[in-house]
Amino acid sequence: MAYAIIFIFVITALISLVEKYLGKYKWIPYILIGLTLILLAGLREIGIDPDSENYAETYRNYYNSNDLTTTVEYSFVMLSAFFNYFTDDAHAIFLFYAFVGLSLKFYAFAQYSREAVFLSLLLYVAFYFELHEVTQIRTGILSALFLLSIKPLSEGKRWAFLLLIALGCFFHISGIILLPLVFLSNKTQTLRGRLLWAMLIPAGYFLYFFGMGVLMTMESSIPYIGDKIALYQKGAEMIVTDVNVNVFSPLQVFTIFLYSYMLFFYDTLMDENPYFPLMMKVFSIGIFCLPAFAALPVLAERLNNLFNIVYILLFANIYYTIKPRFYGRLLVIFIALIFLNYGLTYIDKFTLLWEV
């Protein structure tokens, strides 16, 4: 599977270099790549990723709903019951999640990315396809709805935002953490405002070194969510994973560097992306979450990855900062290549291709 992802990555990168010359015909390879990814995720070998064996077992034993709803949302149980009328092969529900998650994301990329849609797609294939559509399939639909909710929230349509996030919570309860974003605005920030949001990052590291005891009390103080946090703390929410978080990992440092780069070109990028101010606020929160919640490693990574999905759209905009634009596209391809190095680790038997 990893070789198939690398192949699609290369094809997408090549198309991104000539995207502006394709005109309306670019949507043909765009749709074909989408269909290929749906089939790749939906028909993947069970066991090739950390979660699929557990999902397959849950799918076949959906009737034990009282036990299952402590680890998966009731929507998964209901969908399992429906698809079991036709087949006990778990690929049926894998295909459903892949189709819904990918269709919504591809619609979001086309809606936000203008002439850089293949750069957004490239960044998605590099990391989030492996993470959300292959591994964390319930979060895959939630994250797609989250991307779609950025536009109405930016336009002040808060009820539309809440509706999309509520629908996402139906597929994964962690969407609750997104609800407070309803109070954010897309208003252009002054230099002082930008720097205040940027201070969330050192604040997260301050919590990492000095505030962990406070976070640990969450496990016993929040009904239902506390139970989820307990599962996260044990690394047991249907995933086999390293229970340590490296808050100074090369990928985290590289991400902070790219955040700082976009902060420097804030005005330029805001002119090209009308949703840039809101996306940068969300991105600040995502970077903050990894060190701030590092005492609960799986929770820290889940929150970090959920908020950070906006970087698919943000990093694609980096090409606007380089002239000629062709070199800007090459820079984004290089960035995506770095993230591909880490995204492939979610696929069985693959480790880092190089230490970066």
N, C-alpha and C positions, 0 to 999 in steps of 0.2 A: 504493500500500500504506500509506503514512504516513497518508493521510486515513482509511483503514479503521481503523487503530490509534487515531487520535484519536476516531473515532466510538465504538469499543468502550470507550475510556477514559471518555468522557462518560456512556455508558450505565451502565457499572460504577460510576462515581461517584454517579450518581443512585440506583441500587439500594442502594448502601452507606448512603445517608441514611435509607432506609426499611427496612433489613434486619431490624431487630428486630420489625417489624410483619408480616413475611412468614411467619414460622414455618417449618414444614417445606416450604412452597411455594418458599422461596428456592433450593432445590436445582434447580428447573426452569431458571431463567435461568442459574444457575451452570453447569450441564451444557451448556446451549446456547451460552454464551460459550466454554466449553472446546472444543466441537466446531468452532465458528467459527474459533478461533485455530489449531486443528490444520489445518484446510483452508487458512487464510491462509498459514501457514508452509510447509505441505507443497506447495502448488500455486503458490507465489510465482514471479514471473518470474525466470528465471535471469539474473543480472547485476545485480539490483536491490540486492544487498548485496555486500560485499567478497569473500566466500568462495565463493559459489555456482558461479561459472564454474569455479573450480579443483576443487570437489567433483564437478561434472558431468563434467569431463574425467577425473578419477580414476575415477569410476564406470564410464565407458565403456571405460577402459583398465585394468580391474582385473587382467587377466592379467599385467601387468608388476609382479607383486607384490614382486619383489626390490627394485625401485626405489621402489615406493610406500610400503613399510613404514618408510622413513626419514622420511616426513612424516606418514603416517597410521597408526593402529593396525591390526593385522591383522584386527580385527573389522570394520572398514569394508571391507576387501578381501573378506572372506568374505560379508558382506551384499551387496556389489556383485555378486559371482559368483552368489549366489542369485537376486537380483532380475533379473539379466540373462537368466536363463532365460525370463522372461516379457516383458521390455521393455528397450530400451536408453534409455528416457526416465528421466533422473535424478530426476524427481519421485517415482518409486517409493520411492527410498531417503530422499528428503526427507520424504515422508509417514510413513515408518516412524519416523524420528528424532523428528519432530514428535509423532506419536501416543504414543510411549513417554515422551518427555521431559515433555510436557504432562500426560499421564494421571498420572504419578507426582507431578508438582508439584501438581496439583489435589487429589490425595489427601492430600498433605502439608499444604496450606493448610487443608483441612477438618479434619485431625487436630489441628492446632496452634492454630487461630485462634478457636475458640469462636464468639461472636456477632459477630466482626469479620472473617469470612472474605472479604467483598467488599473490605474495606480492604487485606488482603493481596493479593488478586487485582489490585486497582488499582495497587498499588506494583509488582507483577510486570509488568503490561502497560506501565507507564510506562517501564521500562528493560530488565529482564532478558528479556522476550519478544523484543525486537529483537536483543539481544546473544546470547542462548544458543539460542533456537529458530529464529531467522532467520539468524544469522551463524555462531556457533561451535557448530554442531549436535552435534558429538561431546561437547563440554563440557555441552551441554544435558541429556543423560542423566546424566552424572556429577554435575552440580549437583543434580539431582532426587534422586538416591540419597543425596547428602550431606545434603540437608534431612531425608530420612527417617531418616538415621542418628543425628540429634540425640537423638531420643527414647530409643532403646536405650542410647546412651552416657550420657545423663543418669540412666538407671535402673541403671547399672552393668553392663549387658549388653555387655561389651566385644567378645565374639566376634561378636555380631550386628552391631555397628558395623564391625568389621574385614571381615566378609563383604560388607556393603553397599558399603564403600569399594573392596574388591577387585573387586567386580562393576563399579563405576564405572571402575576402572582399565582394565578390558577395553574400555571405550569411549573413554577418554582417559587416557593415561599420567600426566598431571599430577596425577591422583588420589593418586599416591604421596605427595605433599606433605601430604596429609590424615592419613596414617597415624599420625604422632606425636600427633595429638589424642586418641588412645586413652588417654593418660595424664592427660587432663583429667577433672575431676569437676564435678558440678552442685552442689557444696556451697555453701551460703550464705556469702558473703564478709563479713568484717569491713570496716570503713571503710579500714583499712590495706591489706587485700588488694585492695580495689577500686582504690585509688590506685596500688598497685604495678602492676596490670594496665594502668591508664591511662598509666603511664609508658612503656609500649611505644611510644606515639605520638611523644613527643620523642626516644626512643631511635632510632626509624626516621629521624628528621630528622638526628640526630647521624651516623648511618651515611651519610646522603645527602651530608653535607658533608665527612666525614672518613674514611669506611670503604669507599669504592668499590673501591679497589685489591684488597682482600681478596676481594670478591665476584667480580671479574673472573677470579680463578684457578679458579673453579668449572668454567669451560668445559673445562679440560683435565684436571681431576682426578676427574670422576665418569663412569664408563662409561655409555654410552647416554644418560643424563640430560645429560651434558656436551654430547653432540651436539645434543640438543634445545635446550639453552641457547644453543649457537652459532647455531642457527636463529632463536631468539628475538632474539638480539642483532642479527642482520641484518634482523629484521622480516620473515622469509621463511616462516613456517609457514602457508602457504596464505592469506595475508592481505595486502592492501595497506593500509598504515597509516602514520600519522605516527610517526616513530621517536623523538620526544621526549616526555617525561613532564613535565607541569607539576604539581609536587608542591604548589604553592600555588594551584591552580585554584579558581575559585569553588565548583565542585562538591565538591572535597576539603575546603575550608574549611567548607562547609555540612554535610558529613557529620560532620566532627569536632565541630561545634557540636551536632548532634543526638545524637551519642555523649555529649557532656558533659551535655546536657539529660537523657538517660535515666539517666546516672550520678547526677544530682541526685535523680531520682525513683526510685532503685534499689529501695527498700523497697516503694513503691506498686506498681511494675511486677512485682516478684517475687511479690507476692500474687496478681496476675492471670495471670501466665505462669509455670508451674512449671519451665520450662526456661530462664528468663531468665538465671541466673548463667552457665550454660555458653555460651549464645548471645552474651553480652557478652564473654566471653573470646575467642571465635572472631572477633567483630567487631573487638576490639582488634588481633588478629593481622592481619586484613585491612587495616585502616588503616595498620598498621606496614609492610606489604609494599610499598606504593606508593613511599614515599621510600627505604626500605632497599634496594630492588632497582632503583632508578631508572637505574642504569648499564646495565641490561639492560631497555630500555623495554617491549618486548612482554611479557616475562616478568613485569615488575612489574605491568602492567595485568591480565594473566591471573590472577596470584595474588590481587591485590587484589579483582578481581571474583568470583573463586571463593569466597574466605572471606566476602566481604561479602554474599553472597546471603542470609545470615541476617537482613539488615536488612529484607527483605520482611516477616518476622514481627515483628521488633522495632519498626519504625516504626509498624506497625498498632497496637501496644500503646500508642502515645503518646496515643491518644484517651482512655485511662483517666486521664490526668493533668489533664484539663480537665472542668469542670462548668459548665453542663449538658453531657451527653455529645454532644449534637448538635453543639456547637461543637468538641468534640474530634474528631469525624468531619470537620468542615470543615477543621480544622488538618491532618489527615492527607491530605485531598484536595489541599490547597495544597502539602504536601511532595511528593506524587506528581506534581503538575503541574511542579514544579521539575525532577524527575528525567526526566519526559517530554521536557522541553526538550532534554536531552542524549541520551536514548534514541533519538530520531528521527534523530540524526546518523548512526546505523548504516544508515539507509535511503538509497539513492542519491538524489542531488540535494537532500537536505535538510541544512541547516545549523542552527545555533542559532536558535530563534525569537526569543529575546531574550537579551541578555548578562546572565547571572546566575551 
